[in-house]
Amino acid sequence: MPKIKNVSRFGALDVPLLGRIVDADEVIEVTDEQASRLLDQADNWRPFHPTDENDPLRGQALDEALKAAGLPITGSADEKRQRLVDARR
């Protein structure tokens, strides 16, 4: 079963599909169908991979790296990372 992470800038989310509240930055295990539906909300969810916890460029550190490069800090974490990668090329 896939794992997804709540990356919403609003913090904890009440998720009727799951019948529960998912805390900010919480990683949850869901069915494939649930993952498909939730991951459509890219500003709130992203796939979770165990290596993500070791990623030094996440959360506040990612925003700080973008600010230091003079780049906007809007968008999902994946969009932010891509923007930073593109700027470093």
Secondary structure as UniProt FT lines:
FT   STRAND          3..6
FT   TURN            9..10
FT   STRAND          13..15
FT   TURN            16..19
FT   STRAND          20..22
FT   TURN            24..25
FT   STRAND          27..29
FT   HELIX           32..39
FT   TURN            42..44
FT   STRAND          45..47
FT   HELIX           50..54
FT   HELIX           59..68
FT   TURN            69..70
FT   HELIX           77..88
//
